[in-house]
Amino acid sequence: MWARVTTQGRQIRLTPNMVDVLLNALDRPVYPVNRNHRRTFEALQSYGLLTPVGYEKWSPTGEGWKIAT
C-alpha cells in the first residue's frame, strides 16, 4: 500500500519500502545494503526526507521526521 503525503507544497507517494526506511531512521542513522536499496535512499533525498550524515549513513530531515511520526 502506497502512502500519500504532502511535503514542500507537493504531494508525493511513498512505497512501503520508503516508509520502512523512514521509520528505521528515527532511532539511528541507517545505510543502504545494496544498489536497489540505495535508489530508495536517493529518492527519499530528492523528496527532502533523508540526508546523508557520514560515510554511507543517512538520517531523516525535519520534514522526514515529521512524516515518519
All heavy atoms as a GROMACS GRO file, in nm:
protein
  562
    1MET      N    1   0.083  -0.118   0.000
    1MET     CA    2   0.000   0.000   0.000
    1MET      C    3   0.088   0.125   0.000
    1MET      O    4   0.180   0.135   0.078
    1MET     CB    5  -0.091  -0.002   0.121
    1MET     CG    6  -0.173   0.122   0.136
    1MET     SD    7  -0.289   0.099   0.268
    1MET     CE    8  -0.433   0.161   0.196
    2TRP      N    9   0.058   0.214  -0.088
    2TRP     CA   10   0.134   0.338  -0.101
    2TRP      C   11   0.081   0.441  -0.002
    2TRP      O   12  -0.037   0.447   0.025
    2TRP     CB   13   0.119   0.393  -0.242
    2TRP     CG   14   0.183   0.308  -0.345
    2TRP    CD1   15   0.146   0.181  -0.381
    2TRP    CD2   16   0.295   0.340  -0.425
    2TRP    NE1   17   0.227   0.133  -0.478
    2TRP    CE2   18   0.319   0.229  -0.508
    2TRP    CE3   19   0.375   0.451  -0.437
    2TRP    CZ2   20   0.423   0.228  -0.600
    2TRP    CZ3   21   0.476   0.449  -0.530
    2TRP    CH2   22   0.500   0.338  -0.609
    3ALA      N   23   0.171   0.522   0.050
    3ALA     CA   24   0.133   0.630   0.140
    3ALA      C   25   0.143   0.761   0.063
    3ALA      O   26   0.243   0.788  -0.003
    3ALA     CB   27   0.225   0.633   0.261
    4ARG      N   28   0.038   0.841   0.070
    4ARG     CA   29   0.040   0.973   0.006
    4ARG      C   30   0.064   1.078   0.113
    4ARG      O   31  -0.006   1.082   0.213
    4ARG     CB   32  -0.093   1.002  -0.062
    4ARG     CG   33  -0.118   0.916  -0.184
    4ARG     CD   34  -0.243   0.963  -0.255
    4ARG     NE   35  -0.269   0.880  -0.370
    4ARG     CZ   36  -0.224   0.904  -0.491
    4ARG    NH1   37  -0.148   1.009  -0.513
    4ARG    NH2   38  -0.253   0.825  -0.592
    5VAL      N   39   0.166   1.160   0.092
    5VAL     CA   40   0.199   1.266   0.187
    5VAL      C   41   0.223   1.395   0.109
    5VAL      O   42   0.253   1.393  -0.010
    5VAL     CB   43   0.325   1.232   0.271
    5VAL    CG1   44   0.298   1.111   0.358
    5VAL    CG2   45   0.445   1.208   0.184
    6THR      N   46   0.208   1.506   0.177
    6THR     CA   47   0.236   1.635   0.117
    6THR      C   48   0.360   1.693   0.184
    6THR      O   49   0.365   1.706   0.306
    6THR     CB   50   0.117   1.731   0.137
    6THR    OG1   51   0.002   1.671   0.078
    6THR    CG2   52   0.144   1.865   0.071
    7THR      N   53   0.459   1.724   0.103
    7THR     CA   54   0.583   1.782   0.153
    7THR      C   55   0.628   1.892   0.059
    7THR      O   56   0.620   1.876  -0.063
    7THR     CB   57   0.693   1.675   0.171
    7THR    OG1   58   0.812   1.738   0.216
    7THR    CG2   59   0.722   1.601   0.044
    8GLN      N   60   0.673   2.000   0.113
    8GLN     CA   61   0.724   2.114   0.038
    8GLN      C   62   0.624   2.159  -0.068
    8GLN      O   63   0.660   2.193  -0.180
    8GLN     CB   64   0.858   2.080  -0.026
    8GLN     CG   65   0.964   2.043   0.074
    8GLN     CD   66   1.089   1.990   0.010
    8GLN    OE1   67   1.097   1.972  -0.110
    8GLN    NE2   68   1.189   1.963   0.091
    9GLY      N   69   0.496   2.154  -0.036
    9GLY     CA   70   0.393   2.203  -0.126
    9GLY      C   71   0.357   2.109  -0.239
    9GLY      O   72   0.283   2.146  -0.329
   10ARG      N   73   0.407   1.988  -0.237
   10ARG     CA   74   0.372   1.891  -0.342
   10ARG      C   75   0.334   1.759  -0.278
   10ARG      O   76   0.382   1.723  -0.172
   10ARG     CB   77   0.487   1.872  -0.440
   10ARG     CG   78   0.611   1.815  -0.377
   10ARG     CD   79   0.724   1.804  -0.475
   10ARG     NE   80   0.843   1.759  -0.404
   10ARG     CZ   81   0.947   1.706  -0.460
   10ARG    NH1   82   0.950   1.693  -0.590
   10ARG    NH2   83   1.049   1.668  -0.391
   11GLN      N   84   0.247   1.687  -0.345
   11GLN     CA   85   0.203   1.558  -0.295
   11GLN      C   86   0.287   1.449  -0.358
   11GLN      O   87   0.307   1.446  -0.480
   11GLN     CB   88   0.056   1.535  -0.328
   11GLN     CG   89  -0.001   1.414  -0.261
   11GLN     CD   90  -0.150   1.403  -0.278
   11GLN    OE1   91  -0.210   1.478  -0.353
   11GLN    NE2   92  -0.210   1.309  -0.211
   12ILE      N   93   0.338   1.360  -0.275
   12ILE     CA   94   0.422   1.250  -0.323
   12ILE      C   95   0.365   1.118  -0.272
   12ILE      O   96   0.290   1.114  -0.175
   12ILE     CB   97   0.569   1.266  -0.279
   12ILE    CG1   98   0.579   1.273  -0.126
   12ILE    CG2   99   0.632   1.386  -0.343
   12ILE    CD1  100   0.720   1.273  -0.073
   13ARG      N  101   0.404   1.009  -0.339
   13ARG     CA  102   0.364   0.876  -0.296
   13ARG      C  103   0.488   0.803  -0.247
   13ARG      O  104   0.590   0.800  -0.316
   13ARG     CB  105   0.302   0.798  -0.411
   13ARG     CG  106   0.172   0.852  -0.454
   13ARG     CD  107   0.102   0.776  -0.562
   13ARG     NE  108   0.182   0.675  -0.629
   13ARG     CZ  109   0.135   0.589  -0.716
   13ARG    NH1  110   0.008   0.591  -0.747
   13ARG    NH2  111   0.212   0.501  -0.774
   14LEU      N  112   0.479   0.744  -0.129
   14LEU     CA  113   0.589   0.668  -0.072
   14LEU      C  114   0.556   0.520  -0.080
   14LEU      O  115   0.447   0.477  -0.043
   14LEU     CB  116   0.613   0.708   0.074
   14LEU     CG  117   0.649   0.853   0.101
   14LEU    CD1  118   0.664   0.875   0.250
   14LEU    CD2  119   0.777   0.891   0.030
   15THR      N  120   0.652   0.441  -0.126
   15THR     CA  121   0.634   0.296  -0.130
   15THR      C  122   0.645   0.242   0.013
   15THR      O  123   0.697   0.310   0.102
   15THR     CB  124   0.742   0.230  -0.217
   15THR    OG1  125   0.869   0.250  -0.156
   15THR    CG2  126   0.740   0.285  -0.358
   16PRO      N  127   0.599   0.120   0.035
   16PRO     CA  128   0.616   0.060   0.169
   16PRO      C  129   0.763   0.054   0.211
   16PRO      O  130   0.795   0.071   0.329
   16PRO     CB  131   0.558  -0.080   0.152
   16PRO     CG  132   0.458  -0.067   0.042
   16PRO     CD  133   0.517   0.035  -0.052
   17ASN      N  134   0.854   0.032   0.116
   17ASN     CA  135   0.996   0.029   0.148
   17ASN      C  136   1.045   0.166   0.194
   17ASN      O  137   1.126   0.177   0.286
   17ASN     CB  138   1.075  -0.020   0.027
   17ASN     CG  139   1.217  -0.056   0.062
   17ASN    OD1  140   1.248  -0.088   0.176
   17ASN    ND2  141   1.304  -0.050  -0.036
   18MET      N  142   0.998   0.272   0.130
   18MET     CA  143   1.036   0.408   0.170
   18MET      C  144   0.987   0.438   0.312
   18MET      O  145   1.060   0.497   0.392
   18MET     CB  146   0.979   0.511   0.073
   18MET     CG  147   1.043   0.511  -0.062
   18MET     SD  148   0.958   0.631  -0.166
   18MET     CE  149   1.064   0.636  -0.306
   19VAL      N  150   0.865   0.399   0.341
   19VAL     CA  151   0.810   0.421   0.475
   19VAL      C  152   0.893   0.344   0.578
   19VAL      O  153   0.926   0.396   0.685
   19VAL     CB  154   0.661   0.380   0.480
   19VAL    CG1  155   0.608   0.384   0.621
   19VAL    CG2  156   0.579   0.469   0.388
   20ASP      N  157   0.930   0.220   0.545
   20ASP     CA  158   1.010   0.138   0.636
   20ASP      C  159   1.146   0.202   0.663
   20ASP      O  160   1.193   0.204   0.776
   20ASP     CB  161   1.026  -0.001   0.576
   20ASP     CG  162   1.091  -0.098   0.672
   20ASP    OD1  163   1.051  -0.099   0.791
   20ASP    OD2  164   1.180  -0.174   0.629
   21VAL      N  165   1.209   0.256   0.559
   21VAL     CA  166   1.339   0.322   0.576
   21VAL      C  167   1.324   0.444   0.668
   21VAL      O  168   1.405   0.465   0.758
   21VAL     CB  169   1.399   0.363   0.440
   21VAL    CG1  170   1.514   0.459   0.458
   21VAL    CG2  171   1.443   0.241   0.363
   22LEU      N  172   1.220   0.524   0.648
   22LEU     CA  173   1.200   0.641   0.732
   22LEU      C  174   1.178   0.602   0.878
   22LEU      O  175   1.232   0.664   0.969
   22LEU     CB  176   1.081   0.723   0.682
   22LEU     CG  177   1.107   0.819   0.569
   22LEU    CD1  178   0.977   0.886   0.527
   22LEU    CD2  179   1.210   0.924   0.608
   23LEU      N  180   1.098   0.499   0.901
   23LEU     CA  181   1.072   0.455   1.039
   23LEU      C  182   1.198   0.401   1.105
   23LEU      O  183   1.223   0.426   1.223
   23LEU     CB  184   0.962   0.351   1.041
   23LEU     CG  185   0.822   0.402   1.005
   23LEU    CD1  186   0.724   0.287   0.998
   23LEU    CD2  187   0.776   0.507   1.104
   24ASN      N  188   1.279   0.326   1.031
   24ASN     CA  189   1.404   0.273   1.086
   24ASN      C  190   1.505   0.384   1.114
   24ASN      O  191   1.586   0.372   1.205
   24ASN     CB  192   1.467   0.170   0.993
   24ASN     CG  193   1.391   0.040   0.994
   24ASN    OD1  194   1.328   0.004   1.093
   24ASN    ND2  195   1.396  -0.032   0.883
   25ALA      N  196   1.501   0.491   1.036
   25ALA     CA  197   1.597   0.600   1.053
   25ALA      C  198   1.565   0.688   1.174
   25ALA      O  199   1.648   0.770   1.213
   25ALA     CB  200   1.600   0.686   0.927
   26LEU      N  201   1.449   0.672   1.235
   26LEU     CA  202   1.416   0.753   1.351
   26LEU      C  203   1.505   0.721   1.470
   26LEU      O  204   1.540   0.810   1.548
   26LEU     CB  205   1.268   0.733   1.391
   26LEU     CG  206   1.165   0.789   1.296
   26LEU    CD1  207   1.025   0.756   1.346
   26LEU    CD2  208   1.181   0.938   1.279
   27ASP      N  209   1.542   0.595   1.486
   27ASP     CA  210   1.620   0.553   1.603
   27ASP      C  211   1.769   0.580   1.588
   27ASP      O  212   1.836   0.617   1.684
   27ASP     CB  213   1.599   0.404   1.630
   27ASP     CG  214   1.456   0.371   1.664
   27ASP    OD1  215   1.386   0.460   1.717
   27ASP    OD2  216   1.414   0.258   1.638
   28ARG      N  217   1.821   0.557   1.468
   28ARG     CA  218   1.965   0.570   1.445
   28ARG      C  219   1.990   0.591   1.296
   28ARG      O  220   1.903   0.560   1.216
   28ARG     CB  221   2.038   0.446   1.492
   28ARG     CG  222   1.998   0.322   1.416
   28ARG     CD  223   2.037   0.194   1.486
   28ARG     NE  224   1.998   0.076   1.416
   28ARG     CZ  225   1.873   0.034   1.394
   28ARG    NH1  226   1.772   0.106   1.437
   28ARG    NH2  227   1.848  -0.077   1.330
   29PRO      N  228   2.106   0.641   1.258
   29PRO     CA  229   2.135   0.654   1.115
   29PRO      C  230   2.132   0.517   1.047
   29PRO      O  231   2.173   0.417   1.106
   29PRO     CB  232   2.276   0.713   1.112
   29PRO     CG  233   2.292   0.778   1.244
   29PRO     CD  234   2.211   0.698   1.341
   30VAL      N  235   2.082   0.512   0.926
   30VAL     CA  236   2.071   0.387   0.850
   30VAL      C  237   2.159   0.393   0.727
   30VAL      O  238   2.205   0.500   0.688
   30VAL     CB  239   1.924   0.359   0.811
   30VAL    CG1  240   1.840   0.330   0.933
   30VAL    CG2  241   1.866   0.474   0.732
   31TYR      N  242   2.183   0.279   0.665
   31TYR     CA  243   2.263   0.275   0.544
   31TYR      C  244   2.202   0.175   0.446
   31TYR      O  245   2.140   0.077   0.487
   31TYR     CB  246   2.408   0.240   0.576
   31TYR     CG  247   2.426   0.107   0.644
   31TYR    CD1  248   2.450  -0.008   0.570
   31TYR    CD2  249   2.419   0.097   0.782
   31TYR    CE1  250   2.465  -0.130   0.632
   31TYR    CE2  251   2.435  -0.025   0.845
   31TYR     CZ  252   2.459  -0.137   0.770
   31TYR     OH  253   2.473  -0.258   0.831
   32PRO      N  254   2.220   0.198   0.316
   32PRO     CA  255   2.167   0.106   0.216
   32PRO      C  256   2.250  -0.022   0.212
   32PRO      O  257   2.372  -0.019   0.229
   32PRO     CB  258   2.178   0.183   0.085
   32PRO     CG  259   2.281   0.287   0.109
   32PRO     CD  260   2.279   0.317   0.256
   33VAL      N  261   2.183  -0.134   0.188
   33VAL     CA  262   2.254  -0.262   0.188
   33VAL      C  263   2.294  -0.307   0.048
   33VAL      O  264   2.380  -0.393   0.035
   33VAL     CB  265   2.171  -0.373   0.257
   33VAL    CG1  266   2.155  -0.342   0.404
   33VAL    CG2  267   2.036  -0.387   0.191
   34ASN      N  268   2.230  -0.253  -0.056
   34ASN     CA  269   2.269  -0.288  -0.193
   34ASN      C  270   2.228  -0.173  -0.287
   34ASN      O  271   2.177  -0.071  -0.242
   34ASN     CB  272   2.208  -0.421  -0.238
   34ASN     CG  273   2.057  -0.421  -0.233
   34ASN    OD1  274   1.993  -0.317  -0.246
   34ASN    ND2  275   1.999  -0.537  -0.212
   35ARG      N  276   2.252  -0.192  -0.415
   35ARG     CA  277   2.227  -0.084  -0.511
   35ARG      C  278   2.079  -0.048  -0.521
   35ARG      O  279   2.043   0.069  -0.530
   35ARG     CB  280   2.280  -0.123  -0.649
   35ARG     CG  281   2.274  -0.009  -0.747
   35ARG     CD  282   2.323  -0.047  -0.883
   35ARG     NE  283   2.454  -0.110  -0.873
   35ARG     CZ  284   2.526  -0.142  -0.977
   35ARG    NH1  285   2.481  -0.121  -1.098
   35ARG    NH2  286   2.643  -0.198  -0.963
   36ASN      N  287   1.991  -0.147  -0.520
   36ASN     CA  288   1.848  -0.118  -0.528
   36ASN      C  289   1.801  -0.042  -0.405
   36ASN      O  290   1.719   0.050  -0.414
   36ASN     CB  291   1.767  -0.248  -0.542
   36ASN     CG  292   1.783  -0.309  -0.678
   36ASN    OD1  293   1.808  -0.239  -0.775
   36ASN    ND2  294   1.769  -0.439  -0.686
   37HIS      N  295   1.852  -0.080  -0.289
   37HIS     CA  296   1.816  -0.011  -0.165
   37HIS      C  297   1.869   0.132  -0.167
   37HIS      O  298   1.805   0.224  -0.116
   37HIS     CB  299   1.872  -0.090  -0.046
   37HIS     CG  300   1.802  -0.066   0.081
   37HIS    ND1  301   1.869  -0.063   0.201
   37HIS    CD2  302   1.672  -0.043   0.112
   37HIS    CE1  303   1.784  -0.040   0.298
   37HIS    NE2  304   1.664  -0.027   0.247
   38ARG      N  305   1.984   0.152  -0.228
   38ARG     CA  306   2.043   0.286  -0.238
   38ARG      C  307   1.953   0.379  -0.319
   38ARG      O  308   1.942   0.497  -0.288
   38ARG     CB  309   2.181   0.278  -0.300
   38ARG     CG  310   2.251   0.412  -0.309
   38ARG     CD  311   2.397   0.392  -0.341
   38ARG     NE  312   2.471   0.515  -0.333
   38ARG     CZ  313   2.504   0.579  -0.220
   38ARG    NH1  314   2.467   0.530  -0.107
   38ARG    NH2  315   2.572   0.691  -0.222
   39ARG      N  316   1.888   0.327  -0.421
   39ARG     CA  317   1.798   0.411  -0.501
   39ARG      C  318   1.680   0.459  -0.417
   39ARG      O  319   1.631   0.569  -0.438
   39ARG     CB  320   1.750   0.335  -0.623
   39ARG     CG  321   1.857   0.324  -0.729
   39ARG     CD  322   1.802   0.268  -0.855
   39ARG     NE  323   1.783   0.124  -0.835
   39ARG     CZ  324   1.743   0.043  -0.930
   39ARG    NH1  325   1.716   0.089  -1.050
   39ARG    NH2  326   1.730  -0.085  -0.907
   40THR      N  327   1.636   0.378  -0.324
   40THR     CA  328   1.530   0.420  -0.233
   40THR      C  329   1.578   0.539  -0.149
   40THR      O  330   1.505   0.637  -0.132
   40THR     CB  331   1.488   0.304  -0.141
   40THR    OG1  332   1.443   0.196  -0.221
   40THR    CG2  333   1.379   0.347  -0.045
   41PHE      N  334   1.699   0.531  -0.097
   41PHE     CA  335   1.755   0.640  -0.018
   41PHE      C  336   1.768   0.767  -0.102
   41PHE      O  337   1.739   0.877  -0.055
   41PHE     CB  338   1.891   0.600   0.039
   41PHE     CG  339   1.884   0.508   0.157
   41PHE    CD1  340   1.836   0.380   0.144
   41PHE    CD2  341   1.925   0.550   0.280
   41PHE    CE1  342   1.829   0.294   0.252
   41PHE    CE2  343   1.919   0.467   0.390
   41PHE     CZ  344   1.871   0.338   0.376
   42GLU      N  345   1.814   0.751  -0.226
   42GLU     CA  346   1.830   0.868  -0.313
   42GLU      C  347   1.696   0.930  -0.349
   42GLU      O  348   1.685   1.052  -0.360
   42GLU     CB  349   1.908   0.828  -0.439
   42GLU     CG  350   2.053   0.796  -0.410
   42GLU     CD  351   2.126   0.732  -0.526
   42GLU    OE1  352   2.061   0.699  -0.628
   42GLU    OE2  353   2.249   0.716  -0.514
   43ALA      N  354   1.593   0.848  -0.366
   43ALA     CA  355   1.459   0.902  -0.392
   43ALA      C  356   1.409   0.980  -0.272
   43ALA      O  357   1.353   1.090  -0.286
   43ALA     CB  358   1.362   0.790  -0.427
   44LEU      N  359   1.431   0.927  -0.152
   44LEU     CA  360   1.390   0.999  -0.031
   44LEU      C  361   1.468   1.130  -0.015
   44LEU      O  362   1.415   1.229   0.031
   44LEU     CB  363   1.407   0.910   0.093
   44LEU     CG  364   1.305   0.798   0.107
   44LEU    CD1  365   1.346   0.701   0.215
   44LEU    CD2  366   1.167   0.855   0.135
   45GLN      N  367   1.595   1.129  -0.056
   45GLN     CA  368   1.674   1.252  -0.051
   45GLN      C  369   1.619   1.353  -0.151
   45GLN      O  370   1.611   1.472  -0.120
   45GLN     CB  371   1.820   1.223  -0.082
   45GLN     CG  372   1.907   1.347  -0.074
   45GLN     CD  373   2.050   1.323  -0.115
   45GLN    OE1  374   2.080   1.226  -0.185
   45GLN    NE2  375   2.139   1.410  -0.073
   46SER      N  376   1.578   1.309  -0.269
   46SER     CA  377   1.525   1.403  -0.368
   46SER      C  378   1.393   1.464  -0.320
   46SER      O  379   1.358   1.575  -0.359
   46SER     CB  380   1.506   1.334  -0.503
   46SER     OG  381   1.398   1.244  -0.498
   47TYR      N  382   1.318   1.391  -0.237
   47TYR     CA  383   1.196   1.446  -0.178
   47TYR      C  384   1.225   1.533  -0.056
   47TYR      O  385   1.135   1.594   0.000
   47TYR     CB  386   1.101   1.334  -0.136
   47TYR     CG  387   1.043   1.254  -0.248
   47TYR    CD1  388   1.019   1.118  -0.233
   47TYR    CD2  389   1.011   1.311  -0.371
   47TYR    CE1  390   0.964   1.043  -0.335
   47TYR    CE2  391   0.958   1.237  -0.474
   47TYR     CZ  392   0.934   1.103  -0.456
   47TYR     OH  393   0.881   1.029  -0.557
   48GLY      N  394   1.350   1.536  -0.011
   48GLY     CA  395   1.386   1.617   0.104
   48GLY      C  396   1.353   1.551   0.236
   48GLY      O  397   1.336   1.619   0.337
   49LEU      N  398   1.347   1.418   0.239
   49LEU     CA  399   1.310   1.346   0.361
   49LEU      C  400   1.428   1.280   0.430
   49LEU      O  401   1.422   1.252   0.550
   49LEU     CB  402   1.203   1.241   0.330
   49LEU     CG  403   1.075   1.295   0.265
   49LEU    CD1  404   0.981   1.180   0.233
   49LEU    CD2  405   1.009   1.397   0.354
   50LEU      N  406   1.536   1.253   0.358
   50LEU     CA  407   1.658   1.195   0.415
   50LEU      C  408   1.777   1.280   0.373
   50LEU      O  409   1.775   1.344   0.268
   50LEU     CB  410   1.682   1.053   0.363
   50LEU     CG  411   1.618   0.936   0.432
   50LEU    CD1  412   1.663   0.805   0.369
   50LEU    CD2  413   1.641   0.933   0.580
   51THR      N  414   1.881   1.276   0.455
   51THR     CA  415   2.003   1.346   0.421
   51THR      C  416   2.124   1.261   0.462
   51THR      O  417   2.119   1.195   0.566
   51THR     CB  418   2.009   1.484   0.490
   51THR    OG1  419   2.124   1.554   0.444
   51THR    CG2  420   2.013   1.474   0.640
   52PRO      N  421   2.230   1.259   0.381
   52PRO     CA  422   2.349   1.184   0.421
   52PRO      C  423   2.421   1.256   0.536
   52PRO      O  424   2.435   1.378   0.535
   52PRO     CB  425   2.434   1.182   0.295
   52PRO     CG  426   2.380   1.286   0.205
   52PRO     CD  427   2.241   1.315   0.248
   53VAL      N  428   2.466   1.179   0.635
   53VAL     CA  429   2.531   1.239   0.752
   53VAL      C  430   2.673   1.189   0.771
   53VAL      O  431   2.742   1.235   0.860
   53VAL     CB  432   2.451   1.216   0.882
   53VAL    CG1  433   2.321   1.290   0.879
   53VAL    CG2  434   2.429   1.068   0.907
   54GLY      N  435   2.716   1.097   0.691
   54GLY     CA  436   2.851   1.043   0.703
   54GLY      C  437   2.872   0.940   0.595
   54GLY      O  438   2.794   0.928   0.502
   55TYR      N  439   2.977   0.863   0.609
   55TYR     CA  440   3.006   0.762   0.508
   55TYR      C  441   2.895   0.659   0.505
   55TYR      O  442   2.881   0.577   0.597
   55TYR     CB  443   3.140   0.695   0.538
   55TYR     CG  444   3.174   0.589   0.437
   55TYR    CD1  445   3.213   0.626   0.309
   55TYR    CD2  446   3.164   0.456   0.469
   55TYR    CE1  447   3.242   0.530   0.215
   55TYR    CE2  448   3.194   0.358   0.374
   55TYR     CZ  449   3.233   0.396   0.248
   55TYR     OH  450   3.262   0.301   0.155
   56GLU      N  451   2.812   0.664   0.398
   56GLU     CA  452   2.703   0.570   0.376
   56GLU      C  453   2.596   0.570   0.485
   56GLU      O  454   2.520   0.476   0.497
   56GLU     CB  455   2.756   0.428   0.357
   56GLU     CG  456   2.837   0.409   0.232
   56GLU     CD  457   2.755   0.423   0.104
   56GLU    OE1  458   2.640   0.378   0.101
   56GLU    OE2  459   2.808   0.482   0.009
   57LYS      N  460   2.591   0.672   0.570
   57LYS     CA  461   2.488   0.679   0.674
   57LYS      C  462   2.391   0.792   0.640
   57LYS      O  463   2.430   0.897   0.592
   57LYS     CB  464   2.551   0.706   0.810
   57LYS     CG  465   2.649   0.599   0.850
   57LYS     CD  466   2.613   0.540   0.979
   57LYS     CE  467   2.721   0.442   1.014
   57LYS     NZ  468   2.683   0.346   1.106
   58TRP      N  469   2.264   0.768   0.666
   58TRP     CA  470   2.158   0.863   0.633
   58TRP      C  471   2.069   0.884   0.754
   58TRP      O  472   2.043   0.791   0.830
   58TRP     CB  473   2.074   0.809   0.518
   58TRP     CG  474   2.149   0.787   0.392
   58TRP    CD1  475   2.242   0.690   0.367
   58TRP    CD2  476   2.138   0.861   0.272
   58TRP    NE1  477   2.289   0.700   0.239
   58TRP    CE2  478   2.225   0.804   0.178
   58TRP    CE3  479   2.060   0.970   0.233
   58TRP    CZ2  480   2.238   0.852   0.049
   58TRP    CZ3  481   2.073   1.016   0.105
   58TRP    CH2  482   2.162   0.960   0.014
   59SER      N  483   2.020   1.005   0.772
   59SER     CA  484   1.926   1.038   0.879
   59SER      C  485   1.811   1.119   0.821
   59SER      O  486   1.826   1.186   0.719
   59SER     CB  487   1.994   1.122   0.987
   59SER     OG  488   2.082   1.042   1.061
   60PRO      N  489   1.695   1.116   0.887
   60PRO     CA  490   1.581   1.192   0.836
   60PRO      C  491   1.600   1.342   0.858
   60PRO      O  492   1.663   1.385   0.955
   60PRO     CB  493   1.462   1.140   0.916
   60PRO     CG  494   1.521   1.080   1.039
   60PRO     CD  495   1.659   1.036   1.003
   61THR      N  496   1.549   1.420   0.767
   61THR     CA  497   1.546   1.565   0.783
   61THR      C  498   1.430   1.599   0.876
   61THR      O  499   1.357   1.511   0.920
   61THR     CB  500   1.526   1.635   0.648
   61THR    OG1  501   1.401   1.594   0.595
   61THR    CG2  502   1.638   1.603   0.551
   62GLY      N  503   1.409   1.725   0.903
   62GLY     CA  504   1.296   1.765   0.986
   62GLY      C  505   1.163   1.724   0.925
   62GLY      O  506   1.073   1.676   0.993
   63GLU      N  507   1.152   1.741   0.795
   63GLU     CA  508   1.030   1.702   0.724
   63GLU      C  509   1.012   1.550   0.726
   63GLU      O  510   0.902   1.499   0.746
   63GLU     CB  511   1.035   1.751   0.579
   63GLU     CG  512   0.907   1.733   0.503
   63GLU     CD  513   0.798   1.828   0.546
   63GLU    OE1  514   0.828   1.935   0.599
   63GLU    OE2  515   0.680   1.794   0.525
   64GLY      N  516   1.122   1.476   0.708
   64GLY     CA  517   1.115   1.331   0.713
   64GLY      C  518   1.077   1.280   0.851
   64GLY      O  519   0.999   1.184   0.865
   65TRP      N  520   1.127   1.346   0.953
   65TRP     CA  521   1.093   1.311   1.091
   65TRP      C  522   0.943   1.331   1.116
   65TRP      O  523   0.877   1.248   1.175
   65TRP     CB  524   1.176   1.394   1.187
   65TRP     CG  525   1.161   1.354   1.329
   65TRP    CD1  526   1.065   1.398   1.415
   65TRP    CD2  527   1.241   1.262   1.402
   65TRP    NE1  528   1.083   1.339   1.536
   65TRP    CE2  529   1.189   1.255   1.531
   65TRP    CE3  530   1.352   1.186   1.369
   65TRP    CZ2  531   1.245   1.174   1.629
   65TRP    CZ3  532   1.407   1.106   1.467
   65TRP    CH2  533   1.355   1.100   1.594
   66LYS      N  534   0.893   1.444   1.068
   66LYS     CA  535   0.750   1.476   1.087
   66LYS      C  536   0.661   1.375   1.015
   66LYS      O  537   0.561   1.330   1.071
   66LYS     CB  538   0.723   1.618   1.035
   66LYS     CG  539   0.583   1.666   1.060
   66LYS     CD  540   0.565   1.814   1.033
   66LYS     CE  541   0.602   1.850   0.892
   66LYS     NZ  542   0.566   1.988   0.857
   67ILE      N  543   0.697   1.336   0.895
   67ILE     CA  544   0.617   1.238   0.820
   67ILE      C  545   0.624   1.101   0.885
   67ILE      O  546   0.523   1.031   0.893
   67ILE     CB  547   0.662   1.235   0.673
   67ILE    CG1  548   0.617   1.362   0.604
   67ILE    CG2  549   0.607   1.112   0.602
   67ILE    CD1  550   0.671   1.378   0.465
   68ALA      N  551   0.741   1.061   0.932
   68ALA     CA  552   0.756   0.929   0.992
   68ALA      C  553   0.680   0.915   1.124
   68ALA      O  554   0.633   0.807   1.157
   68ALA     CB  555   0.903   0.898   1.015
   69THR      N  556   0.666   1.024   1.195
   69THR     CA  557   0.594   1.016   1.322
   69THR      C  558   0.451   1.047   1.300
   69THR      O  559   0.362   1.010   1.364
   69THR     CB  560   0.653   1.112   1.428
   69THR    OG1  561   0.654   1.243   1.377
   69THR    CG2  562   0.791   1.069   1.466
   0.00000   0.00000   0.00000
